[in-house]
Amino acid sequence: SSASPNRCFSMAAVPLPEVERPVLPAGTETIDQALWTAYRIEVPITAWPVDAVEEDGVAHPSRYVRISAQRYNAVAQYALLADALREMLGLR
């Protein structure tokens, strides 16, 4: 069954724009590692679909950030995540 627009879910996978080289702090190699090191934000960044192959025969996985909303989280924390991702992805 399809989700009703009146339902509220606590988890979401948000696609990230593709960038060739994210801007990461020294000593970090991945976006999720950089988010933790620089901002103490802990979220998984995953590629999906992992085995995606386009018509050209080349894999083109997309990256997603998975957020999980809880009662103890504040809107300001999600705003900080969005700002940090914009900075790392060069979207400022």
Number of C-alpha atoms within 10 A of each C-alpha: 3 4 8 7 6 6 6 8 9 9 11 12 14 12 15 16 13 12 11 7 9 16 17 19 15 9 9 14 12 13 22 19 20 22 21 13 16 13 12 12 17 14 16 15 19 18 16 13 13 12 11 14 12 10 7 7 8 10 13 16 16 15 18 18 18 15 17 12 14 9 6 5 10 10 8 9 11 14 11 13 18 12 14 20 22 16 14 19 19 12 11 9
